[in-house]
Each structure stands twice: as structure tokens, then as C-alpha cells.
Amino acid sequence: MARSLCPGAWLRKPCYLQCDKYKTGVIDGPACNSLCVTETLYFGKCLSTKPSNQMYLGIWDNLPGVVKCQMEQALHLDFGTELEPRKEIVLFDKPTRGTTVQKFKEMVYSLFKAKLGDQGNLSELVNLILTVADGDKDGQVSLGEAKSAWALLQLNEFLLMVILQDKEHTPKLMGFCGDLYVMESVEYTSLYGISLPWVIELFIPSGFRRSMDQLFTPSWPRKAKIAIGLLEFVEDVFHGPYGNFLMCDTSAKNLGYNDKYDLKMVDMRKIVPETNLKELIKDRHCESDLDCVYGTDCRTSCDQSTMKCTSEVIQPNLAKACQLLKDYLLRGAPSEIREELEKQLYSCIALKVTANQMEMEHSLILNNLKTLLWKKISYTNDS
């Protein structure tokens, strides 16, 4: 059993469940042997406060990583239901024994069509998933590997890591065992330079916390480089090869950066396929616009004539990213660009999905912001 430094039996329970299922052949994956046999996947600091939300710092074969298990509050794929946290379900029940590789590919294709829409290149993504599922790289996908892959594909974060595996700002997937997965560790896990234990965080007033955050930020050129990374990530998820993904929680705690001040996403659970979200939220009963929200940032409007939520998300990802970056970038900004930077940030925040030529405006504003920031830091050591 992999060693855990987290107290409490409930924190260790998923690991026991993974190993029981691995030893009986139900699941498989590149992390299973290290977790359950050689014990070279170690669990360190616990980053969780709830049994249903398990995340640990870890070390796998001397490489630092973050271990996540059953993290997702997944959206139901049963269209017509409301957006709800994932209920207790039977994991690893699909595919069943006797399922052929071709049948498994059809299952994955149907799942992607429901989540991502009718994209022309879904077959290419299915083949990519089969490559990832083949954890031991023997050229075949075993039943245990297929069951593990199917469970993981219900999680938006895992799917996004596979889709964006070659992108700079997405943490690398190191391996998995069942629905437990290990991802690249990020040195700094917030836009800000101070991290406090969650128990202390509970007693700090939000206004005082914001002031503290601003005091412990990196130097302005380094903040600009981190901000450029966030803008580039917005480009990565905006109308990519498999559709548009919506950032439904753009808080600073979901972002991090490495020692070179390159932005890395820390938590992508609330980044969801636009097609999936639209199908799930449309016609949802509502009394006001407050009933038409997913996460903290994906908002549609309540049609008062029908008392149903509309399907069109009001604010694009870029506007939400600029709202997050406004105070972060303006504090300490060089005087010669501050006025122009403020003007561009407010234009960005004002972006609406329904605006005429929104995609053109989106690209123009994003490129102008990146150019302004790069020009100022391109000749510094921080670039």
C-alpha cells in the first residue's frame, strides 16, 4: 500500500479501493504497480478538506506530482436533468467483458459526441484516447485499461489534459490507476506569492485577504509574463480542434506558475465543453438569472416569459480572465503603459458573447494585450 502522510481513514480509503480492484484485474494503468506493488507512489501533503474532494502532493519514482482521485463533480450526460454534483455511482462497470476494441471506440465516440458536439475530427480524438489508455504501451488496450479510461473520461479535467497535452500551460498527465490520476506538480499554486493553511483562511476577512495577496505578488514584469500565459491558455480552449471550452471558475486559486514564471493550470475541473453545458442548462427552471449559473462564472439568463434558462453563456472566457487580471496587472504597472493597459483591460472585460463580430473582437483585444505586455518585458530578464 502506498504510504500516506494524511491522517484519517477516509483519506486512505480510495487507495485501498484502487489496489483491491487492480489486484483482481478490474482496473489497470501505468500508476497501478507503483501504487499497489512497489510502493513507489508516495502521498504527501493533503490538499483536501472533504472526502469527496481528494487531492494530495505526491512523489512518483522521485518525480513530484499531484494525485487526484474522484475529484470531479461531473455534469450529467442525461440531457434534461439539472446540473448537479455527481451522485454515488458504480465505477468501472463499463466496458463489460467481451467488449471488442471496435465497440469500445464506438462507446468513446458517442460520449465525445454528447460532450463536445458533432465535431468532424472526433475519430482522431478517440484514437488519441486509445493511445493514452494503453498504459503499458504493449499496443493493446486490456479490459482493465479500458475500464479505467472510461471512468476517467467522465472527468472534464482528464479529458482536457488529453486534448491539450502538447500545450505549454496545461499540466502533463503522468499516469493513472482506475480513476486516480497523477499530474505534473506546479511550484506556485496561485497567482499570488502567499499560501496559508485552509483552517487559517476560514478566519481571514476577504477584504484583508485581497490586500495581503497584492502585497505578496511577484515583480510586475513577472506578473506580466504570467498574465500572457493565461491569455495564451484562453486561446488554447477557445474554438480549438474539438470545440470551445468554457472556463466556469476563473479564481486565482485555480492558476499557478513555475520557477520561470510560466503559467500552469492547477485545477481544470470547472472548464467544461460549451456544447455539453448548453444542452444541460437550456430549459432549466429559473426564477432569476441567479438560477442560471454553473461554477461561479458561467452564466446564462432567465427567460421570464418561460421561466427557463437560455443556453447562451453571457461572458466569454477572455472577459473573465481580464477581470481576474485587472488589479493584478495594474498594481505596479509602469507609468508609461498604465493608461493604455487599463483601457485595454476594461475593453476586454466589456466583451459579450452576443456582440456582433465577437470572435474578431476577441482576437483583436487578446492580441493587443499580449503585444502591449510583451513589448514592455521583452528586453528584461523576466521574459
Contacts in CASP RR format, 6 or more apart in sequence:
PFRMAT RR
TARGET T0000
AUTHOR 0000-0000-0000
METHOD contacts of the structure
MODEL  1
MARSLCPGAWLRKPCYLQCDKYKTGVIDGPACNSLCVTETLYFGKCLSTK
PSNQMYLGIWDNLPGVVKCQMEQALHLDFGTELEPRKEIVLFDKPTRGTT
VQKFKEMVYSLFKAKLGDQGNLSELVNLILTVADGDKDGQVSLGEAKSAW
ALLQLNEFLLMVILQDKEHTPKLMGFCGDLYVMESVEYTSLYGISLPWVI
ELFIPSGFRRSMDQLFTPSWPRKAKIAIGLLEFVEDVFHGPYGNFLMCDT
SAKNLGYNDKYDLKMVDMRKIVPETNLKELIKDRHCESDLDCVYGTDCRT
SCDQSTMKCTSEVIQPNLAKACQLLKDYLLRGAPSEIREELEKQLYSCIA
LKVTANQMEMEHSLILNNLKTLLWKKISYTNDS
1 12 0 8 1.000
1 15 0 8 1.000
1 16 0 8 1.000
1 19 0 8 1.000
1 36 0 8 1.000
1 39 0 8 1.000
2 15 0 8 1.000
2 34 0 8 1.000
2 35 0 8 1.000
2 36 0 8 1.000
2 39 0 8 1.000
2 41 0 8 1.000
2 42 0 8 1.000
2 43 0 8 1.000
3 39 0 8 1.000
3 42 0 8 1.000
3 43 0 8 1.000
4 11 0 8 1.000
4 12 0 8 1.000
4 15 0 8 1.000
4 43 0 8 1.000
4 44 0 8 1.000
4 56 0 8 1.000
5 43 0 8 1.000
5 44 0 8 1.000
5 45 0 8 1.000
5 46 0 8 1.000
6 12 0 8 1.000
6 43 0 8 1.000
6 44 0 8 1.000
6 45 0 8 1.000
6 46 0 8 1.000
6 48 0 8 1.000
6 56 0 8 1.000
10 51 0 8 1.000
11 46 0 8 1.000
11 48 0 8 1.000
11 51 0 8 1.000
11 54 0 8 1.000
13 51 0 8 1.000
14 54 0 8 1.000
14 69 0 8 1.000
14 70 0 8 1.000
14 180 0 8 1.000
15 35 0 8 1.000
15 43 0 8 1.000
15 69 0 8 1.000
15 180 0 8 1.000
18 27 0 8 1.000
18 32 0 8 1.000
18 35 0 8 1.000
18 36 0 8 1.000
18 69 0 8 1.000
18 177 0 8 1.000
18 178 0 8 1.000
18 180 0 8 1.000
19 32 0 8 1.000
19 35 0 8 1.000
19 36 0 8 1.000
21 27 0 8 1.000
21 92 0 8 1.000
21 178 0 8 1.000
22 28 0 8 1.000
22 32 0 8 1.000
22 35 0 8 1.000
22 36 0 8 1.000
22 177 0 8 1.000
22 178 0 8 1.000
23 36 0 8 1.000
25 143 0 8 1.000
25 144 0 8 1.000
26 92 0 8 1.000
26 144 0 8 1.000
26 147 0 8 1.000
27 92 0 8 1.000
27 144 0 8 1.000
27 147 0 8 1.000
27 148 0 8 1.000
27 151 0 8 1.000
27 177 0 8 1.000
27 178 0 8 1.000
28 135 0 8 1.000
28 136 0 8 1.000
28 142 0 8 1.000
28 144 0 8 1.000
28 145 0 8 1.000
28 147 0 8 1.000
28 148 0 8 1.000
28 177 0 8 1.000
28 178 0 8 1.000
29 135 0 8 1.000
29 136 0 8 1.000
29 144 0 8 1.000
29 145 0 8 1.000
29 148 0 8 1.000
29 175 0 8 1.000
29 176 0 8 1.000
29 177 0 8 1.000
29 178 0 8 1.000
30 135 0 8 1.000
30 136 0 8 1.000
30 175 0 8 1.000
30 176 0 8 1.000
30 177 0 8 1.000
31 41 0 8 1.000
31 60 0 8 1.000
31 174 0 8 1.000
31 175 0 8 1.000
31 176 0 8 1.000
31 177 0 8 1.000
31 180 0 8 1.000
31 181 0 8 1.000
31 182 0 8 1.000
32 177 0 8 1.000
32 178 0 8 1.000
34 40 0 8 1.000
34 41 0 8 1.000
34 60 0 8 1.000
34 61 0 8 1.000
35 41 0 8 1.000
35 177 0 8 1.000
35 180 0 8 1.000
36 177 0 8 1.000
40 60 0 8 1.000
40 61 0 8 1.000
41 58 0 8 1.000
41 59 0 8 1.000
41 60 0 8 1.000
41 61 0 8 1.000
41 67 0 8 1.000
41 182 0 8 1.000
42 58 0 8 1.000
42 59 0 8 1.000
42 60 0 8 1.000
43 56 0 8 1.000
43 57 0 8 1.000
43 58 0 8 1.000
43 67 0 8 1.000
44 56 0 8 1.000
44 57 0 8 1.000
44 58 0 8 1.000
44 59 0 8 1.000
45 56 0 8 1.000
45 57 0 8 1.000
45 58 0 8 1.000
46 55 0 8 1.000
46 56 0 8 1.000
47 55 0 8 1.000
47 56 0 8 1.000
47 57 0 8 1.000
47 66 0 8 1.000
48 54 0 8 1.000
48 55 0 8 1.000
48 56 0 8 1.000
49 198 0 8 1.000
52 70 0 8 1.000
53 71 0 8 1.000
54 68 0 8 1.000
54 69 0 8 1.000
54 70 0 8 1.000
54 71 0 8 1.000
55 66 0 8 1.000
55 67 0 8 1.000
55 68 0 8 1.000
55 69 0 8 1.000
55 71 0 8 1.000
56 66 0 8 1.000
56 67 0 8 1.000
57 64 0 8 1.000
57 65 0 8 1.000
57 66 0 8 1.000
57 67 0 8 1.000
57 185 0 8 1.000
58 64 0 8 1.000
58 65 0 8 1.000
58 66 0 8 1.000
58 67 0 8 1.000
58 182 0 8 1.000
58 185 0 8 1.000
59 65 0 8 1.000
60 174 0 8 1.000
60 182 0 8 1.000
63 174 0 8 1.000
64 185 0 8 1.000
65 174 0 8 1.000
65 182 0 8 1.000
65 183 0 8 1.000
65 184 0 8 1.000
65 185 0 8 1.000
66 171 0 8 1.000
66 182 0 8 1.000
66 183 0 8 1.000
66 184 0 8 1.000
66 185 0 8 1.000
66 186 0 8 1.000
67 180 0 8 1.000
67 181 0 8 1.000
67 182 0 8 1.000
68 157 0 8 1.000
68 180 0 8 1.000
68 181 0 8 1.000
68 182 0 8 1.000
68 183 0 8 1.000
69 179 0 8 1.000
69 180 0 8 1.000
69 181 0 8 1.000
70 179 0 8 1.000
70 180 0 8 1.000
71 155 0 8 1.000
71 157 0 8 1.000
71 269 0 8 1.000
72 86 0 8 1.000
72 154 0 8 1.000
72 155 0 8 1.000
72 156 0 8 1.000
72 157 0 8 1.000
72 269 0 8 1.000
73 85 0 8 1.000
73 86 0 8 1.000
73 269 0 8 1.000
74 86 0 8 1.000
74 154 0 8 1.000
74 155 0 8 1.000
74 156 0 8 1.000
75 83 0 8 1.000
75 156 0 8 1.000
75 272 0 8 1.000
75 276 0 8 1.000
75 277 0 8 1.000
75 280 0 8 1.000
76 83 0 8 1.000
76 84 0 8 1.000
76 86 0 8 1.000
76 280 0 8 1.000
77 111 0 8 1.000
77 114 0 8 1.000
77 115 0 8 1.000
77 276 0 8 1.000
79 114 0 8 1.000
79 279 0 8 1.000
79 280 0 8 1.000
80 279 0 8 1.000
80 280 0 8 1.000
80 283 0 8 1.000
81 280 0 8 1.000
82 280 0 8 1.000
82 284 0 8 1.000
83 280 0 8 1.000
83 281 0 8 1.000
83 284 0 8 1.000
83 294 0 8 1.000
86 154 0 8 1.000
91 151 0 8 1.000
91 178 0 8 1.000
91 179 0 8 1.000
92 144 0 8 1.000
92 147 0 8 1.000
92 148 0 8 1.000
92 150 0 8 1.000
92 151 0 8 1.000
92 178 0 8 1.000
92 179 0 8 1.000
93 147 0 8 1.000
94 107 0 8 1.000
94 147 0 8 1.000
94 150 0 8 1.000
95 103 0 8 1.000
95 104 0 8 1.000
95 107 0 8 1.000
95 143 0 8 1.000
95 146 0 8 1.000
95 147 0 8 1.000
95 150 0 8 1.000
97 143 0 8 1.000
98 143 0 8 1.000
99 107 0 8 1.000
99 143 0 8 1.000
99 146 0 8 1.000
101 130 0 8 1.000
101 141 0 8 1.000
104 141 0 8 1.000
104 146 0 8 1.000
104 150 0 8 1.000
105 126 0 8 1.000
105 130 0 8 1.000
107 150 0 8 1.000
108 126 0 8 1.000
108 129 0 8 1.000
108 130 0 8 1.000
108 149 0 8 1.000
108 150 0 8 1.000
108 153 0 8 1.000
109 122 0 8 1.000
109 123 0 8 1.000
109 126 0 8 1.000
111 153 0 8 1.000
112 119 0 8 1.000
112 122 0 8 1.000
112 125 0 8 1.000
112 126 0 8 1.000
112 242 0 8 1.000
113 119 0 8 1.000
113 122 0 8 1.000
114 276 0 8 1.000
114 279 0 8 1.000
115 159 0 8 1.000
115 273 0 8 1.000
115 275 0 8 1.000
115 276 0 8 1.000
116 122 0 8 1.000
116 125 0 8 1.000
116 242 0 8 1.000
116 243 0 8 1.000
116 273 0 8 1.000
116 275 0 8 1.000
116 276 0 8 1.000
117 243 0 8 1.000
117 273 0 8 1.000
117 275 0 8 1.000
117 276 0 8 1.000
119 125 0 8 1.000
119 241 0 8 1.000
119 242 0 8 1.000
119 243 0 8 1.000
121 241 0 8 1.000
121 242 0 8 1.000
122 242 0 8 1.000
125 163 0 8 1.000
125 242 0 8 1.000
128 162 0 8 1.000
129 149 0 8 1.000
129 153 0 8 1.000
129 162 0 8 1.000
130 141 0 8 1.000
132 149 0 8 1.000
132 162 0 8 1.000
132 173 0 8 1.000
133 141 0 8 1.000
133 145 0 8 1.000
133 146 0 8 1.000
133 148 0 8 1.000
133 149 0 8 1.000
134 140 0 8 1.000
134 141 0 8 1.000
134 145 0 8 1.000
135 145 0 8 1.000
135 175 0 8 1.000
136 145 0 8 1.000
141 149 0 8 1.000
147 178 0 8 1.000
148 176 0 8 1.000
148 177 0 8 1.000
148 178 0 8 1.000
148 179 0 8 1.000
151 178 0 8 1.000
151 179 0 8 1.000
152 158 0 8 1.000
152 176 0 8 1.000
152 178 0 8 1.000
152 179 0 8 1.000
152 181 0 8 1.000
153 159 0 8 1.000
155 179 0 8 1.000
155 269 0 8 1.000
156 268 0 8 1.000
156 269 0 8 1.000
156 270 0 8 1.000
156 271 0 8 1.000
156 272 0 8 1.000
156 273 0 8 1.000
157 267 0 8 1.000
157 268 0 8 1.000
157 269 0 8 1.000
157 271 0 8 1.000
158 173 0 8 1.000
158 176 0 8 1.000
158 181 0 8 1.000
160 170 0 8 1.000
160 237 0 8 1.000
160 245 0 8 1.000
160 268 0 8 1.000
160 271 0 8 1.000
161 170 0 8 1.000
161 171 0 8 1.000
161 172 0 8 1.000
161 173 0 8 1.000
161 183 0 8 1.000
161 268 0 8 1.000
162 173 0 8 1.000
163 241 0 8 1.000
163 242 0 8 1.000
164 170 0 8 1.000
164 236 0 8 1.000
164 237 0 8 1.000
165 172 0 8 1.000
165 173 0 8 1.000
167 233 0 8 1.000
167 236 0 8 1.000
168 229 0 8 1.000
168 232 0 8 1.000
168 262 0 8 1.000
169 229 0 8 1.000
169 230 0 8 1.000
169 232 0 8 1.000
169 233 0 8 1.000
169 236 0 8 1.000
169 262 0 8 1.000
169 263 0 8 1.000
169 264 0 8 1.000
169 265 0 8 1.000
170 233 0 8 1.000
170 236 0 8 1.000
170 264 0 8 1.000
170 265 0 8 1.000
170 268 0 8 1.000
171 183 0 8 1.000
171 184 0 8 1.000
171 185 0 8 1.000
171 186 0 8 1.000
171 264 0 8 1.000
171 265 0 8 1.000
171 266 0 8 1.000
172 183 0 8 1.000
172 184 0 8 1.000
173 181 0 8 1.000
173 182 0 8 1.000
173 183 0 8 1.000
173 184 0 8 1.000
174 181 0 8 1.000
174 182 0 8 1.000
174 183 0 8 1.000
174 184 0 8 1.000
175 181 0 8 1.000
175 182 0 8 1.000
176 182 0 8 1.000
184 264 0 8 1.000
186 256 0 8 1.000
186 257 0 8 1.000
186 258 0 8 1.000
186 264 0 8 1.000
186 266 0 8 1.000
187 257 0 8 1.000
187 258 0 8 1.000
187 259 0 8 1.000
188 256 0 8 1.000
188 257 0 8 1.000
188 258 0 8 1.000
189 195 0 8 1.000
189 253 0 8 1.000
189 256 0 8 1.000
189 266 0 8 1.000
190 213 0 8 1.000
190 252 0 8 1.000
190 253 0 8 1.000
190 255 0 8 1.000
190 256 0 8 1.000
190 266 0 8 1.000
191 213 0 8 1.000
191 217 0 8 1.000
191 223 0 8 1.000
191 226 0 8 1.000
191 252 0 8 1.000
191 255 0 8 1.000
191 256 0 8 1.000
191 257 0 8 1.000
191 324 0 8 1.000
191 328 0 8 1.000
192 213 0 8 1.000
192 214 0 8 1.000
192 216 0 8 1.000
192 217 0 8 1.000
192 252 0 8 1.000
193 213 0 8 1.000
193 216 0 8 1.000
193 217 0 8 1.000
193 218 0 8 1.000
194 212 0 8 1.000
194 213 0 8 1.000
194 216 0 8 1.000
196 204 0 8 1.000
201 209 0 8 1.000
204 212 0 8 1.000
213 252 0 8 1.000
214 327 0 8 1.000
214 331 0 8 1.000
217 223 0 8 1.000
217 328 0 8 1.000
217 331 0 8 1.000
218 226 0 8 1.000
218 261 0 8 1.000
219 382 0 8 1.000
220 329 0 8 1.000
220 332 0 8 1.000
220 333 0 8 1.000
220 334 0 8 1.000
221 376 0 8 1.000
221 377 0 8 1.000
221 380 0 8 1.000
221 382 0 8 1.000
221 383 0 8 1.000
222 261 0 8 1.000
222 382 0 8 1.000
223 328 0 8 1.000
223 329 0 8 1.000
224 329 0 8 1.000
224 373 0 8 1.000
224 376 0 8 1.000
224 377 0 8 1.000
224 382 0 8 1.000
225 261 0 8 1.000
225 262 0 8 1.000
225 373 0 8 1.000
225 377 0 8 1.000
225 382 0 8 1.000
225 383 0 8 1.000
226 255 0 8 1.000
226 256 0 8 1.000
226 257 0 8 1.000
226 261 0 8 1.000
226 262 0 8 1.000
226 263 0 8 1.000
227 263 0 8 1.000
227 325 0 8 1.000
227 328 0 8 1.000
227 329 0 8 1.000
227 373 0 8 1.000
228 263 0 8 1.000
228 370 0 8 1.000
228 373 0 8 1.000
228 374 0 8 1.000
229 262 0 8 1.000
229 263 0 8 1.000
230 255 0 8 1.000
230 263 0 8 1.000
230 321 0 8 1.000
230 324 0 8 1.000
230 325 0 8 1.000
231 318 0 8 1.000
231 321 0 8 1.000
231 366 0 8 1.000
231 369 0 8 1.000
231 370 0 8 1.000
232 263 0 8 1.000
232 370 0 8 1.000
233 263 0 8 1.000
233 265 0 8 1.000
234 247 0 8 1.000
234 317 0 8 1.000
234 318 0 8 1.000
234 321 0 8 1.000
234 366 0 8 1.000
235 366 0 8 1.000
237 244 0 8 1.000
237 245 0 8 1.000
237 247 0 8 1.000
237 271 0 8 1.000
237 317 0 8 1.000
238 244 0 8 1.000
238 245 0 8 1.000
238 316 0 8 1.000
238 317 0 8 1.000
238 318 0 8 1.000
238 362 0 8 1.000
239 359 0 8 1.000
243 273 0 8 1.000
243 274 0 8 1.000
243 275 0 8 1.000
244 273 0 8 1.000
244 274 0 8 1.000
245 271 0 8 1.000
245 272 0 8 1.000
245 273 0 8 1.000
245 274 0 8 1.000
246 271 0 8 1.000
246 272 0 8 1.000
246 273 0 8 1.000
246 274 0 8 1.000
246 277 0 8 1.000
246 298 0 8 1.000
246 313 0 8 1.000
246 317 0 8 1.000
247 270 0 8 1.000
247 271 0 8 1.000
247 297 0 8 1.000
247 298 0 8 1.000
247 317 0 8 1.000
247 320 0 8 1.000
247 321 0 8 1.000
248 270 0 8 1.000
248 271 0 8 1.000
248 272 0 8 1.000
248 277 0 8 1.000
248 294 0 8 1.000
248 295 0 8 1.000
248 296 0 8 1.000
248 297 0 8 1.000
248 298 0 8 1.000
249 267 0 8 1.000
249 269 0 8 1.000
249 270 0 8 1.000
249 295 0 8 1.000
249 296 0 8 1.000
249 297 0 8 1.000
250 296 0 8 1.000
250 297 0 8 1.000
250 317 0 8 1.000
250 320 0 8 1.000
250 321 0 8 1.000
250 323 0 8 1.000
250 324 0 8 1.000
251 296 0 8 1.000
251 324 0 8 1.000
252 324 0 8 1.000
252 328 0 8 1.000
253 266 0 8 1.000
253 267 0 8 1.000
254 265 0 8 1.000
254 266 0 8 1.000
254 267 0 8 1.000
254 268 0 8 1.000
254 270 0 8 1.000
255 263 0 8 1.000
255 264 0 8 1.000
255 265 0 8 1.000
255 266 0 8 1.000
256 263 0 8 1.000
256 264 0 8 1.000
256 265 0 8 1.000
256 266 0 8 1.000
257 263 0 8 1.000
257 264 0 8 1.000
258 264 0 8 1.000
261 382 0 8 1.000
270 294 0 8 1.000
270 295 0 8 1.000
270 296 0 8 1.000
272 294 0 8 1.000
272 298 0 8 1.000
274 313 0 8 1.000
277 294 0 8 1.000
277 298 0 8 1.000
277 313 0 8 1.000
278 311 0 8 1.000
278 312 0 8 1.000
278 313 0 8 1.000
279 311 0 8 1.000
281 292 0 8 1.000
281 294 0 8 1.000
281 300 0 8 1.000
281 309 0 8 1.000
281 311 0 8 1.000
282 308 0 8 1.000
282 309 0 8 1.000
282 310 0 8 1.000
282 311 0 8 1.000
283 308 0 8 1.000
283 309 0 8 1.000
284 291 0 8 1.000
284 292 0 8 1.000
284 308 0 8 1.000
284 309 0 8 1.000
285 291 0 8 1.000
285 307 0 8 1.000
285 308 0 8 1.000
285 309 0 8 1.000
286 292 0 8 1.000
286 302 0 8 1.000
286 303 0 8 1.000
286 307 0 8 1.000
286 308 0 8 1.000
286 309 0 8 1.000
287 302 0 8 1.000
287 307 0 8 1.000
288 302 0 8 1.000
289 299 0 8 1.000
289 300 0 8 1.000
289 301 0 8 1.000
289 302 0 8 1.000
291 302 0 8 1.000
291 309 0 8 1.000
292 299 0 8 1.000
292 300 0 8 1.000
292 301 0 8 1.000
292 302 0 8 1.000
292 309 0 8 1.000
292 310 0 8 1.000
293 299 0 8 1.000
297 315 0 8 1.000
297 320 0 8 1.000
298 313 0 8 1.000
299 313 0 8 1.000
299 314 0 8 1.000
299 315 0 8 1.000
300 309 0 8 1.000
300 310 0 8 1.000
300 311 0 8 1.000
300 312 0 8 1.000
300 313 0 8 1.000
300 314 0 8 1.000
301 309 0 8 1.000
301 310 0 8 1.000
301 312 0 8 1.000
301 314 0 8 1.000
302 308 0 8 1.000
302 309 0 8 1.000
302 310 0 8 1.000
303 309 0 8 1.000
303 310 0 8 1.000
312 353 0 8 1.000
312 354 0 8 1.000
313 353 0 8 1.000
314 352 0 8 1.000
314 353 0 8 1.000
314 354 0 8 1.000
315 351 0 8 1.000
315 352 0 8 1.000
315 353 0 8 1.000
316 351 0 8 1.000
316 352 0 8 1.000
316 353 0 8 1.000
316 358 0 8 1.000
316 362 0 8 1.000
318 348 0 8 1.000
318 351 0 8 1.000
318 362 0 8 1.000
318 365 0 8 1.000
318 366 0 8 1.000
319 348 0 8 1.000
319 349 0 8 1.000
319 350 0 8 1.000
319 351 0 8 1.000
319 352 0 8 1.000
321 348 0 8 1.000
322 345 0 8 1.000
322 348 0 8 1.000
322 349 0 8 1.000
322 351 0 8 1.000
322 369 0 8 1.000
323 349 0 8 1.000
325 345 0 8 1.000
326 345 0 8 1.000
326 346 0 8 1.000
326 349 0 8 1.000
329 341 0 8 1.000
329 345 0 8 1.000
329 373 0 8 1.000
330 338 0 8 1.000
330 341 0 8 1.000
330 342 0 8 1.000
330 345 0 8 1.000
333 341 0 8 1.000
334 376 0 8 1.000
337 372 0 8 1.000
337 376 0 8 1.000
340 372 0 8 1.000
341 372 0 8 1.000
341 373 0 8 1.000
344 365 0 8 1.000
344 368 0 8 1.000
344 369 0 8 1.000
344 372 0 8 1.000
345 369 0 8 1.000
347 365 0 8 1.000
348 365 0 8 1.000
348 366 0 8 1.000
348 369 0 8 1.000
351 358 0 8 1.000
351 361 0 8 1.000
351 362 0 8 1.000
351 365 0 8 1.000
352 358 0 8 1.000
355 361 0 8 1.000
374 383 0 8 1.000
377 383 0 8 1.000
END
